């Protein structure tokens, strides 16, 4: 049996240490790249939400501008099709959708999500947002994932309610 002398053993140990260091560096680099990708996605989503937020402000100031997106004829009596309350209802609905999408992307913690989920349920079940969702067909303006979430999780009456 041929013995390994000290210089060969030292070379072998150095080679193994270099390989382990490279593997560790690659592992942590990959995790950092994934975190950067999630951060970039969140920034893009927030940027879009800011633009939507500004449109919502404009629609609340001038509800007739909603016709740019949805040209509903005026109601009987000549009233505007979109009252300020309806414009605000859309604004709140898009806010709820934004919270939902931030949760989908893992940006909101469980605790934060629990609070926003309850806030969303209250808006839909105790306020008029649920009525607008059904009567004004708000569901046509959101993505299918949020639409399904509202129908399945939000509009379902709670087990204790009669």
C-alpha positions in Angstrom: 0.0 0.0 0.0 1.5 3.2 -1.1 1.4 6.0 1.5 0.4 9.6 0.7 3.1 12.0 1.7 2.4 15.3 3.3 2.6 17.6 0.3 0.1 15.4 -1.7 -2.3 15.3 1.3 -2.0 19.1 1.7 -2.8 19.5 -2.0 -5.8 17.2 -1.7 -7.2 19.1 1.3 -6.8 22.5 -0.4 -8.6 21.2 -3.5 -11.5 19.9 -1.4 -11.6 23.2 0.5 -11.7 25.2 -2.7 -14.6 23.0 -4.1 -16.6 23.4 -0.9 -16.0 27.2 -0.9 -17.2 27.4 -4.5 -20.4 25.3 -3.7 -21.2 27.6 -0.7 -20.6 30.7 -2.8 -22.9 29.4 -5.6 -25.6 28.5 -3.1 -25.7 31.9 -1.4 -25.4 33.7 -4.8 -28.5 31.8 -6.0 -30.4 32.7 -2.9 -29.5 36.4 -3.3 -30.5 36.3 -7.0 -33.9 34.9 -6.0 -34.4 37.6 -3.4 -33.5 40.3 -6.0 -36.0 38.8 -8.4 -38.8 38.9 -5.8 -37.8 42.5 -4.9 -37.9 43.5 -8.5 -41.3 41.9 -9.0 -42.6 43.7 -6.0 -41.2 47.0 -7.2 -42.9 46.6 -10.6 -46.2 45.6 -8.9 -46.0 48.6 -6.6 -45.2 50.9 -9.6 -48.3 49.7 -11.4 -50.3 50.1 -8.2 -49.2 53.7 -7.8 -50.4 54.4 -11.4 -53.7 52.7 -10.6 -53.9 54.7 -7.4 -53.5 57.9 -9.3 -56.2 56.9 -11.8 -58.5 56.1 -8.8 -57.9 59.6 -7.4 -58.8 61.1 -10.8 -62.0 58.9 -11.0 -63.1 60.0 -7.6 -62.6 63.7 -8.5 -64.3 63.3 -11.8 -66.5 60.1 -11.9 -67.5 60.8 -15.5 -63.9 60.0 -16.6 -64.6 56.3 -15.7 -66.4 56.2 -19.1 -62.9 56.2 -20.7 -62.7 52.6 -19.4 -66.3 51.6 -19.3 -68.9 53.6 -21.3 -72.1 52.8 -19.5 -75.0 55.0 -20.5 -76.4 57.4 -17.8 -79.1 56.0 -15.6 -82.7 57.1 -15.9 -83.2 60.7 -14.9 -79.9 61.7 -16.4 -77.7 60.8 -13.4 -74.1 60.0 -14.2 -73.5 56.2 -14.6 -70.6 56.4 -12.2 -71.2 58.2 -9.0 -68.2 59.1 -6.8 -69.1 56.1 -4.5 -68.9 53.7 -7.4 -65.5 55.1 -8.5 -64.3 54.7 -4.9 -65.7 51.1 -4.8 -63.5 50.3 -7.8 -60.6 52.0 -6.1 -61.0 49.9 -2.9 -61.4 46.7 -5.0 -58.2 47.3 -6.8 -56.5 48.0 -3.5 -57.8 44.6 -2.2 -56.5 42.9 -5.4 -53.1 44.5 -4.8 -52.9 43.1 -1.3 -53.9 39.7 -2.6 -51.1 39.8 -5.3 -48.5 40.9 -2.7 -49.5 37.9 -0.6 -49.3 35.6 -3.7 -45.7 36.7 -4.2 -44.8 36.1 -0.6 -44.3 39.8 0.2 -46.8 40.0 3.0 -46.1 38.0 6.1 -48.8 35.7 7.6 -49.6 38.3 10.3 -49.9 41.2 7.8 -52.0 39.0 5.4 -54.4 38.0 8.3 -55.1 41.7 8.9 -55.6 42.6 5.3 -57.7 39.5 4.7 -60.0 40.5 7.5 -60.1 44.1 6.2 -61.1 42.8 2.7 -63.7 40.5 4.1 -65.3 43.3 6.1 -65.3 45.6 3.0 -67.1 43.0 0.9 -69.4 41.5 3.5 -70.3 44.5 5.8 -69.9 47.4 3.4 -71.2 47.9 -0.1 -68.2 46.5 -2.0 -69.9 43.1 -2.2 -72.9 44.7 -3.9 -70.8 46.6 -6.3 -68.9 43.3 -7.1 -72.1 41.6 -8.1 -74.2 44.5 -9.5 -71.5 46.5 -11.3 -69.7 43.4 -12.5 -66.5 44.5 -11.0 -65.1 40.9 -11.4 -64.7 41.7 -15.1 -61.9 44.1 -14.3 -59.6 41.8 -12.3 -57.5 38.8 -13.0 -58.9 35.3 -12.7 -56.9 34.4 -9.6 -58.3 37.4 -7.6 -61.8 36.8 -9.0 -61.7 33.2 -7.8 -60.3 34.3 -4.5 -63.2 36.7 -3.9 -65.8 34.2 -5.0 -64.4 31.3 -2.9 -62.9 33.0 0.2 -64.6 36.5 0.6 -68.2 36.3 -0.5 -68.9 32.9 1.1 -70.9 33.6 4.3 -69.1 32.6 7.5 -70.1 29.4 9.2 -71.4 31.3 12.3 -73.7 33.6 10.2 -77.3 32.6 9.5 
